[in-house]
Amino acid sequence: MGLDNCPECGKVYVENVARLCPECYRRQEDDAEKVMEYLRDTRKATMEEIHQATGVKHKIILRLLRSGRIMGDVSYPCDSCGALISEGRLCNKCSKNILDQIKTEERHQEHEPDVKIRSRMYGRD
């Protein structure tokens, strides 16, 4: 085990599974409890509503959602366009757009002739 800087507060700590210093880990656990308590009462909420009701930072709520620590019908923004989604990182529109771009690039690659670079090895006599 080595030393690392906490991504939340910047303090030096002994590396652990949580990848947070002990103080930030405790704070994150308290925040997770607040969010879970709020979601028990309110099954459907947006990240902004959770933030307003609990005071927990948006990035912590998002981290808890993505790690699967909190469940419920929670809406959060798409990483690309910001539209509200309830699962994954991208909305359907952005996912389709990326897939279309990949397919277009693959078709473009198929139509380009393969340029073979011949390499020769020369030896010294």
DSSP file (Angstrom, degrees, kcal/mol; ACC not computed):
  #  RESIDUE AA STRUCTURE BP1 BP2  ACC     N-H-->O    O-->H-N    N-H-->O    O-->H-N    TCO  KAPPA ALPHA  PHI   PSI    X-CA   Y-CA   Z-CA
    1    1 A M              0   0    0      0, 0.0     2,-0.2     0, 0.0    15,-0.0   0.000 360.0 360.0 360.0 140.1    0.0    0.0    0.0
    2    2 A G        -     0   0    0      1,-0.0    13,-3.0    14,-0.0     2,-0.3  -0.477 360.0 -87.2-118.8-169.4    1.2    3.5   -0.9
    3    3 A L  E     +A   14   0A   0     11,-0.2     2,-0.3    -2,-0.2    11,-0.2  -0.751  42.1 173.1-102.2 151.8    0.2    7.0   -0.3
    4    4 A D  E     -A   13   0A   0      9,-2.4     9,-2.7    -2,-0.3     2,-0.4  -0.959  32.9-107.5-149.4 164.0   -2.2    9.0   -2.4
    5    5 A N  E     -A   12   0A   0     -2,-0.3     7,-0.2     7,-0.2     6,-0.1  -0.832  38.1-113.6 -97.2 136.8   -4.0   12.3   -2.5
    6    6 A C     >  -     0   0    0      5,-3.0     4,-1.6    -2,-0.4    14,-0.1  -0.494  16.4-144.1 -66.6 129.4   -7.7   12.4   -1.8
    7    7 A P  T  4 S+     0   0    0      0, 0.0    -1,-0.1     0, 0.0    13,-0.1   0.720  96.8  47.8 -68.9 -19.3   -9.6   13.4   -5.0
    8    8 A E  T  4 S+     0   0    0      3,-0.1    12,-0.1     1,-0.0    -2,-0.0   0.930 132.7   6.4 -85.0 -51.6  -12.1   15.3   -2.8
    9    9 A C  T  4 S-     0   0    0      2,-0.1    11,-0.0    12,-0.0    -1,-0.0   0.593  89.8-122.9-113.6 -14.7  -10.0   17.3   -0.4
   10   10 A G     <  +     0   0    0     -4,-1.6     2,-0.0     1,-0.3     0, 0.0   0.419  59.4 143.8  87.7  -2.3   -6.4   16.8   -1.5
   11   11 A K        -     0   0    0     -6,-0.1    -5,-3.0     1,-0.1     2,-0.3  -0.349  55.3-110.7 -69.8 152.0   -5.2   15.4    1.8
   12   12 A V  E     +A    5   0A   0     -7,-0.2     2,-0.3    -9,-0.1    -7,-0.2  -0.674  47.8 164.1 -81.7 136.0   -2.5   12.6    1.7
   13   13 A Y  E     -A    4   0A   0     -9,-2.7    -9,-2.4    -2,-0.3     2,-0.4  -0.956  45.2 -90.7-146.4 163.4   -3.9    9.3    2.9
   14   14 A V  E     -A    3   0A   0     -2,-0.3   -11,-0.2   -11,-0.2    -9,-0.0  -0.663  58.5-100.6 -76.5 128.4   -2.9    5.6    2.8
   15   15 A E        +     0   0    0    -13,-3.0     2,-0.3    -2,-0.4    -1,-0.1  -0.139  53.0 167.4 -52.6 141.2   -4.4    4.0   -0.3
   16   16 A N    >   -     0   0    0     -3,-0.1     3,-0.7   -15,-0.0    -1,-0.0  -0.882  50.4 -92.5-146.3 177.3   -7.6    2.0    0.3
   17   17 A V  T 3  S+     0   0    0     -2,-0.3    -2,-0.0     1,-0.2    -1,-0.0   0.848 121.2  55.2 -64.8 -35.7  -10.4    0.5   -1.6
   18   18 A A  T 3  S-     0   0    0      2,-0.2    -1,-0.2     1,-0.1     3,-0.1   0.705  96.1-140.8 -72.0 -19.8  -12.7    3.5   -1.4
   19   19 A R    <   +     0   0    0     -3,-0.7     2,-0.3     1,-0.2    -2,-0.1   0.811  68.3 101.0  59.0  32.9   -9.9    5.8   -2.9
   20   20 A L  S    S-     0   0    0    -14,-0.1    -1,-0.2   -13,-0.1    -2,-0.2  -0.962  81.2-101.6-138.0 154.4  -10.9    8.5   -0.4
   21   21 A C     >  -     0   0    0     -2,-0.3     4,-2.5     1,-0.1     5,-0.2  -0.367  44.5-103.1 -69.5 161.0   -9.3    9.7    2.8
   22   22 A P  H  > S+     0   0    0      0, 0.0     4,-2.3     0, 0.0     5,-0.2   0.858 120.5  51.0 -56.7 -38.1  -11.1    8.5    5.9
   23   23 A E  H  > S+     0   0    0      2,-0.2     4,-2.3     1,-0.2     5,-0.1   0.937 113.2  43.8 -66.5 -45.7  -12.8   11.8    6.6
   24   24 A C  H  > S+     0   0    0      2,-0.2     4,-2.6     1,-0.2    -1,-0.2   0.857 111.8  54.6 -68.2 -33.9  -14.2   12.1    3.0
   25   25 A Y  H  X S+     0   0    0     -4,-2.5     4,-2.4     2,-0.2    -1,-0.2   0.934 109.6  46.8 -62.8 -45.9  -15.2    8.4    3.1
   26   26 A R  H  X S+     0   0    0     -4,-2.3     4,-2.4     1,-0.2    -2,-0.2   0.918 112.9  49.7 -60.9 -43.2  -17.3    9.1    6.3
   27   27 A R  H  X S+     0   0    0     -4,-2.3     4,-2.6     1,-0.2    -2,-0.2   0.902 110.2  50.6 -62.4 -41.1  -18.8   12.2    4.7
   28   28 A Q  H  X S+     0   0    0     -4,-2.6     4,-2.7     2,-0.2    -1,-0.2   0.898 109.5  50.5 -64.3 -40.2  -19.7   10.2    1.6
   29   29 A E  H  X S+     0   0    0     -4,-2.4     4,-2.1     2,-0.2    -2,-0.2   0.905 111.2  48.5 -63.8 -41.3  -21.3    7.5    3.7
   30   30 A D  H  X S+     0   0    0     -4,-2.4     4,-2.2     2,-0.2    -2,-0.2   0.914 112.3  49.1 -63.3 -42.8  -23.4   10.1    5.5
   31   31 A D  H  X S+     0   0    0     -4,-2.6     4,-2.5     1,-0.2    -2,-0.2   0.905 109.3  52.1 -63.1 -41.7  -24.3   11.7    2.2
   32   32 A A  H  X S+     0   0    0     -4,-2.7     4,-2.7     1,-0.2    -1,-0.2   0.897 109.0  50.7 -61.6 -40.4  -25.4    8.3    0.8
   33   33 A E  H  X S+     0   0    0     -4,-2.1     4,-2.4     2,-0.2    -1,-0.2   0.911 109.8  50.1 -63.8 -42.6  -27.5    7.7    3.9
   34   34 A K  H  X S+     0   0    0     -4,-2.2     4,-2.3     2,-0.2    -2,-0.2   0.928 113.0  46.3 -60.2 -45.5  -29.2   11.1    3.4
   35   35 A V  H  X S+     0   0    0     -4,-2.5     4,-2.5     2,-0.2    -2,-0.2   0.918 112.6  49.3 -65.7 -43.6  -29.9   10.4   -0.3
   36   36 A M  H  X S+     0   0    0     -4,-2.7     4,-1.4     1,-0.2    -1,-0.2   0.899 110.9  50.6 -62.9 -40.1  -31.2    6.9    0.4
   37   37 A E  H  X S+     0   0    0     -4,-2.4     4,-1.2     2,-0.2    -1,-0.2   0.920 111.3  48.2 -62.6 -43.6  -33.5    8.3    3.2
   38   38 A Y  H  X S+     0   0    0     -4,-2.3     4,-2.6     1,-0.2     3,-0.3   0.906 110.8  50.9 -63.4 -41.6  -34.9   10.9    0.8
   39   39 A L  H  < S+     0   0    0     -4,-2.5    -1,-0.2     1,-0.2    -2,-0.2   0.729 101.0  62.5 -72.9 -20.7  -35.5    8.3   -2.0
   40   40 A R  H  < S+     0   0    0     -4,-1.4    -1,-0.2    -3,-0.2     3,-0.2   0.890 114.3  34.6 -65.8 -37.8  -37.4    6.1    0.4
   41   41 A D  H  < S+     0   0    0     -4,-1.2     2,-0.6    -3,-0.3    -2,-0.2   0.856 127.8  37.5 -83.0 -37.7  -39.9    8.8    0.8
   42   42 A T     <  -     0   0    0     -4,-2.6    -1,-0.3    -5,-0.2    -2,-0.0  -0.897  64.6-177.7-119.9  99.2  -39.7   10.2   -2.8
   43   43 A R  S    S+     0   0    0     -2,-0.6    30,-1.5    -3,-0.2     2,-0.5   0.845  72.9  48.7 -68.5 -34.6  -39.3    7.4   -5.3
   44   44 A K  E    S+b   73   0B   0     28,-0.1     2,-0.3    30,-0.1    30,-0.2  -0.930  73.9 137.9-113.9 122.6  -39.1    9.6   -8.4
   45   45 A A  E     -b   74   0B   0     28,-1.9    30,-2.1    -2,-0.5     2,-0.2  -0.988  43.6-122.6-155.5 159.0  -36.7   12.6   -8.3
   46   46 A T  E  >  -b   75   0B   0     -2,-0.3     4,-2.2    28,-0.2     5,-0.2  -0.597  36.7-108.5 -96.3 167.2  -34.2   14.5  -10.3
   47   47 A M  H  > S+     0   0    0     28,-1.8     4,-2.7    -2,-0.2     5,-0.2   0.893 121.1  54.2 -61.5 -38.1  -30.7   15.1   -9.2
   48   48 A E  H  > S+     0   0    0      2,-0.2     4,-2.7     1,-0.2    -1,-0.2   0.904 107.5  49.5 -64.2 -41.2  -31.5   18.7   -8.6
   49   49 A E  H  > S+     0   0    0      2,-0.2     4,-2.2     1,-0.2    -1,-0.2   0.904 112.1  48.4 -63.9 -41.0  -34.4   17.8   -6.3
   50   50 A I  H  X S+     0   0    0     -4,-2.2     4,-2.5     2,-0.2     5,-0.4   0.926 112.4  49.1 -64.0 -43.8  -32.2   15.4   -4.4
   51   51 A H  H  X S+     0   0    0     -4,-2.7     4,-2.6     1,-0.2    -2,-0.2   0.926 112.1  47.9 -61.0 -46.2  -29.5   18.1   -4.1
   52   52 A Q  H  < S+     0   0    0     -4,-2.7    -1,-0.2     1,-0.2    -2,-0.2   0.888 117.1  42.5 -62.7 -40.1  -32.1   20.7   -2.9
   53   53 A A  H  < S+     0   0    0     -4,-2.2    -1,-0.2    -5,-0.2    -2,-0.2   0.838 129.7  23.2 -78.2 -33.1  -33.6   18.4   -0.3
   54   54 A T  H  < S-     0   0    0     -4,-2.5    -3,-0.2    -5,-0.2    -2,-0.2   0.690  89.7-129.6-109.1 -22.5  -30.4   16.8    1.1
   55   55 A G     <  +     0   0    0     -4,-2.6     2,-0.3    -5,-0.4    -4,-0.2   0.552  56.7 146.5  80.7   7.2  -27.6   19.3    0.3
   56   56 A V        -     0   0    0     -6,-0.4    -1,-0.3    -5,-0.1    -2,-0.1  -0.597  55.1-104.6 -79.5 137.5  -25.5   16.6   -1.2
   57   57 A K     >  -     0   0    0     -2,-0.3     4,-2.1     1,-0.1     3,-0.3  -0.224  22.4-121.6 -62.1 149.0  -23.3   17.7   -4.1
   58   58 A H  H  > S+     0   0    0      1,-0.2     4,-2.7     2,-0.2     5,-0.2   0.901 111.1  53.1 -57.6 -44.6  -24.3   16.8   -7.6
   59   59 A K  H  > S+     0   0    0      1,-0.2     4,-2.0     2,-0.2    -1,-0.2   0.828 109.0  49.8 -66.7 -29.4  -21.1   14.9   -8.4
   60   60 A I  H  > S+     0   0    0     -3,-0.3     4,-2.4     2,-0.2    -1,-0.2   0.904 110.8  49.1 -73.2 -41.2  -21.5   12.8   -5.2
   61   61 A I  H  X S+     0   0    0     -4,-2.1     4,-2.3     2,-0.2    -2,-0.2   0.932 112.9  48.4 -60.2 -45.2  -25.1   11.9   -6.1
   62   62 A L  H  X S+     0   0    0     -4,-2.7     4,-2.7     1,-0.2     5,-0.2   0.899 110.4  50.7 -63.0 -41.7  -24.0   11.0   -9.7
   63   63 A R  H  X S+     0   0    0     -4,-2.0     4,-1.9     1,-0.2     6,-0.2   0.906 110.8  49.4 -62.2 -42.1  -21.1    8.8   -8.3
   64   64 A L  H  X>S+     0   0    0     -4,-2.4     5,-1.7     2,-0.2     6,-1.2   0.891 112.6  48.0 -65.0 -39.6  -23.6    7.0   -6.0
   65   65 A L  H ><5S+     0   0    0     -4,-2.3     3,-0.9     1,-0.2    -2,-0.2   0.945 113.2  46.2 -64.6 -48.7  -26.0    6.4   -8.9
   66   66 A R  H 3<5S+     0   0    0     -4,-2.7    -2,-0.2     1,-0.3    -1,-0.2   0.803 111.4  51.6 -68.3 -29.2  -23.3    5.1  -11.2
   67   67 A S  H 3<5S-     0   0    0     -4,-1.9    -1,-0.3    -5,-0.2    -2,-0.2   0.600 112.5-119.6 -82.4  -9.7  -21.8    2.8   -8.6
   68   68 A G  T <<5S+     0   0    0     -3,-0.9    -3,-0.2    -4,-0.6    -2,-0.1   0.582  76.7 126.7  84.3  10.0  -25.2    1.3   -7.9
   69   69 A R  S   <S+     0   0    0     -5,-1.7     2,-0.4    -6,-0.2    -4,-0.2   0.840  72.7  39.2 -70.3 -32.7  -25.2    2.4   -4.2
   70   70 A I  S    S-     0   0    0     -6,-1.2     2,-0.3    -9,-0.1    -2,-0.2  -0.949  72.0-169.0-120.6 142.3  -28.6    4.2   -4.6
   71   71 A M        +     0   0    0     -2,-0.4     2,-0.3     2,-0.1    -6,-0.0  -0.821  31.2  92.2-123.3 161.8  -31.5    2.9   -6.6
   72   72 A G  S    S-     0   0    0     -2,-0.3     2,-1.7    14,-0.1   -28,-0.1  -0.778  84.7 -55.8 141.0 177.3  -34.8    4.5   -7.6
   73   73 A D  E    S+b   44   0B   0    -30,-1.5   -28,-1.9    -2,-0.3     2,-0.5  -0.611  72.7 159.4 -88.5  78.5  -36.3    6.4  -10.5
   74   74 A V  E     -b   45   0B   0     -2,-1.7     2,-0.4    12,-0.3   -28,-0.2  -0.886  29.7-148.4-109.4 130.0  -33.7    9.2  -10.5
   75   75 A S  E     +b   46   0B   0    -30,-2.1   -28,-1.8    -2,-0.5    11,-0.2  -0.796  22.5 167.3 -97.7 138.8  -33.1   11.4  -13.5
   76   76 A Y  E     -C   85   0C   0      9,-2.7     9,-3.2    -2,-0.4    11,-0.1  -0.944  39.5 -81.2-143.8 163.3  -29.7   12.9  -14.2
   77   77 A P  E     -C   84   0C   0      0, 0.0     7,-0.2     0, 0.0     6,-0.2  -0.361  40.1-111.5 -75.8 145.4  -28.1   14.6  -17.2
   78   78 A C     >  -     0   0    0      5,-2.1     4,-0.8     1,-0.1    12,-0.2  -0.450  25.7-126.8 -63.3 140.1  -26.7   12.8  -20.3
   79   79 A D  T  4 S+     0   0    0     10,-3.0    11,-0.1     1,-0.1    -1,-0.1   0.757 104.0  37.7 -63.6 -24.5  -22.9   13.2  -20.4
   80   80 A S  T  4 S+     0   0    0      9,-0.3    -1,-0.1     3,-0.1    10,-0.1   0.924 134.5   8.2 -95.0 -54.7  -23.2   14.6  -24.0
   81   81 A C  T  4 S-     0   0    0      2,-0.1    -2,-0.1    10,-0.0     9,-0.1   0.639  89.5-119.6-109.0 -16.6  -26.2   16.8  -24.3
   82   82 A G     <  +     0   0    0     -4,-0.8    -3,-0.1     1,-0.3     3,-0.1   0.458  57.8 149.2  92.1   0.5  -27.5   17.2  -20.8
   83   83 A A        -     0   0    0     -6,-0.2    -5,-2.1     1,-0.1    -1,-0.3  -0.384  57.3 -98.3 -65.1 147.2  -31.0   15.7  -21.4
   84   84 A L  E     +C   77   0C   0     -7,-0.2     2,-0.3    -9,-0.1    -1,-0.1  -0.516  51.1 170.5 -73.3 130.8  -32.4   13.9  -18.3
   85   85 A I  E     -C   76   0C   0     -9,-3.2    -9,-2.7    -2,-0.3     3,-0.1  -0.865  32.0-149.2-132.0 165.6  -31.9   10.2  -18.3
   86   86 A S  S    S+     0   0    0     -2,-0.3     2,-0.3     1,-0.3   -12,-0.3   0.441  78.5  24.9-118.9  -2.2  -32.5    7.5  -15.7
   87   87 A E  S    S+     0   0    0    -11,-0.1    -1,-0.3     3,-0.1     3,-0.1  -0.988 100.4  13.0-157.1 155.1  -29.8    4.9  -16.7
   88   88 A G  S    S-     0   0    0     -2,-0.3    -3,-0.1     1,-0.2     3,-0.1  -0.281  84.4 -82.6  78.2-165.8  -26.5    4.8  -18.5
   89   89 A R  S    S+     0   0    0      1,-0.2   -10,-3.0   -11,-0.1     2,-0.3   0.617 104.7  46.3-112.1 -22.1  -24.3    7.7  -19.4
   90   90 A L  S    S-     0   0    0    -12,-0.2    -1,-0.2   -11,-0.1    -3,-0.1  -0.919  77.5-120.0-126.2 149.1  -25.9    8.8  -22.7
   91   91 A C     >  -     0   0    0     -2,-0.3     4,-2.4     1,-0.1     5,-0.2  -0.312  39.5-101.3 -75.2 169.2  -29.5    9.4  -23.8
   92   92 A N  H  > S+     0   0    0      1,-0.2     4,-2.6     2,-0.2     5,-0.2   0.886 121.5  53.9 -60.8 -40.2  -30.9    7.4  -26.7
   93   93 A K  H  > S+     0   0    0      1,-0.2     4,-2.2     2,-0.2    -1,-0.2   0.929 111.9  43.0 -62.1 -46.8  -30.4   10.3  -29.2
   94   94 A C  H  > S+     0   0    0      2,-0.2     4,-2.4     1,-0.2    -1,-0.2   0.879 113.4  52.4 -68.4 -38.3  -26.7   10.7  -28.3
   95   95 A S  H  X S+     0   0    0     -4,-2.4     4,-2.4     2,-0.2    -2,-0.2   0.931 111.4  46.7 -61.7 -45.1  -26.1    6.9  -28.3
   96   96 A K  H  X S+     0   0    0     -4,-2.6     4,-2.6     1,-0.2    -2,-0.2   0.902 110.7  53.1 -63.4 -41.3  -27.7    6.6  -31.8
   97   97 A N  H  X S+     0   0    0     -4,-2.2     4,-2.1     2,-0.2    -2,-0.2   0.915 110.5  46.4 -60.8 -44.3  -25.6    9.6  -33.0
   98   98 A I  H  X S+     0   0    0     -4,-2.4     4,-2.3     2,-0.2    -1,-0.2   0.913 112.4  50.1 -65.8 -42.5  -22.3    8.0  -31.9
   99   99 A L  H  X S+     0   0    0     -4,-2.4     4,-2.6     1,-0.2    -2,-0.2   0.906 110.0  51.0 -62.5 -40.9  -23.3    4.6  -33.4
  100  100 A D  H  X S+     0   0    0     -4,-2.6     4,-2.5     1,-0.2    -1,-0.2   0.903 109.6  50.4 -62.1 -41.3  -24.1    6.3  -36.7
  101  101 A Q  H  X S+     0   0    0     -4,-2.1     4,-2.3     2,-0.2    -1,-0.2   0.899 110.9  49.0 -63.5 -40.3  -20.7    8.1  -36.7
  102  102 A I  H  X S+     0   0    0     -4,-2.3     4,-2.4     2,-0.2    -2,-0.2   0.929 112.0  48.1 -65.0 -44.8  -19.0    4.8  -36.0
  103  103 A K  H  X S+     0   0    0     -4,-2.6     4,-2.4     2,-0.2    -2,-0.2   0.904 111.4  50.7 -62.7 -41.4  -20.9    3.0  -38.9
  104  104 A T  H  X S+     0   0    0     -4,-2.5     4,-2.3     1,-0.2    -1,-0.2   0.917 111.5  47.8 -61.7 -43.7  -20.1    5.9  -41.2
  105  105 A E  H  X S+     0   0    0     -4,-2.3     4,-2.2     2,-0.2    -2,-0.2   0.882 110.4  51.7 -65.7 -38.6  -16.4    5.7  -40.4
  106  106 A E  H  X S+     0   0    0     -4,-2.4     4,-1.8     2,-0.2    -2,-0.2   0.915 110.8  47.9 -64.6 -42.1  -16.4    1.9  -40.8
  107  107 A R  H  X S+     0   0    0     -4,-2.4     4,-1.6     1,-0.2    -2,-0.2   0.900 111.1  51.6 -62.8 -40.3  -18.0    2.3  -44.3
  108  108 A H  H  X S+     0   0    0     -4,-2.3     4,-1.0     1,-0.2    -2,-0.2   0.889 108.6  50.9 -63.5 -39.8  -15.4    5.0  -45.1
  109  109 A Q  H  < S+     0   0    0     -4,-2.2    -1,-0.2     1,-0.2     3,-0.2   0.854 107.1  54.5 -66.0 -35.4  -12.6    2.7  -44.1
  110  110 A E  H  < S+     0   0    0     -4,-1.8    -1,-0.2     1,-0.2    -2,-0.2   0.859 107.7  49.5 -67.0 -35.6  -14.0   -0.1  -46.3
  111  111 A H  H  < S+     0   0    0     -4,-1.6    -1,-0.2    -5,-0.1    -2,-0.2   0.681  91.2  90.9 -80.8 -18.3  -14.0    2.1  -49.4
  112  112 A E  S  < S-     0   0    0     -4,-1.0     2,-0.1    -3,-0.2     3,-0.0  -0.609  84.8-116.2 -77.8 134.3  -10.4    3.3  -49.0
  113  113 A P        -     0   0    0      0, 0.0     2,-0.5     0, 0.0    -2,-0.1  -0.433  30.3-109.7 -69.5 144.2   -7.9    1.2  -50.7
  114  114 A D        -     0   0    0     -2,-0.1     2,-0.7    -4,-0.1    -4,-0.0  -0.617  27.8-148.6 -74.6 123.1   -5.4   -0.6  -48.5
  115  115 A V        -     0   0    0     -2,-0.5     2,-0.6     2,-0.0    -1,-0.0  -0.839  11.1-154.4 -94.6 116.4   -2.0    1.0  -48.9
  116  116 A K        -     0   0    0     -2,-0.7     2,-0.7     2,-0.0    -2,-0.0  -0.807   1.0-153.6 -96.2 126.4    0.6   -1.7  -48.3
  117  117 A I        -     0   0    0     -2,-0.6     2,-0.6     2,-0.0    -2,-0.0  -0.868  11.9-147.8 -98.3 117.4    3.9   -0.5  -47.2
  118  118 A R        -     0   0    0     -2,-0.7     2,-0.5     2,-0.0    -2,-0.0  -0.733  12.7-164.9 -88.6 125.3    6.5   -2.9  -48.2
  119  119 A S        -     0   0    0     -2,-0.6     2,-0.4     2,-0.0    -2,-0.0  -0.901   2.2-164.6-110.1 139.0    9.4   -3.0  -45.9
  120  120 A R        -     0   0    0     -2,-0.5     2,-0.6     2,-0.0    -2,-0.0  -0.919  13.0-139.8-121.7 147.7   12.6   -4.6  -46.8
  121  121 A M        -     0   0    0     -2,-0.4     2,-0.5     2,-0.0    -2,-0.0  -0.923  17.3-160.7-108.1 125.6   15.4   -5.7  -44.6
  122  122 A Y        -     0   0    0     -2,-0.6     2,-0.3     2,-0.0    -2,-0.0  -0.877   3.6-156.8-107.9 136.7   18.8   -5.0  -45.9
  123  123 A G        -     0   0    0     -2,-0.5     2,-0.5     2,-0.0    -2,-0.0  -0.764  19.0-117.0-108.9 157.7   21.8   -6.8  -44.6
  124  124 A R              0   0    0     -2,-0.3    -2,-0.0     1,-0.1     0, 0.0  -0.792 360.0 360.0 -94.1 131.9   25.4   -5.8  -44.6
  125  125 A D              0   0    0     -2,-0.5    -1,-0.1     0, 0.0    -2,-0.0   0.457 360.0 360.0 -84.0 360.0   27.8   -7.9  -46.7
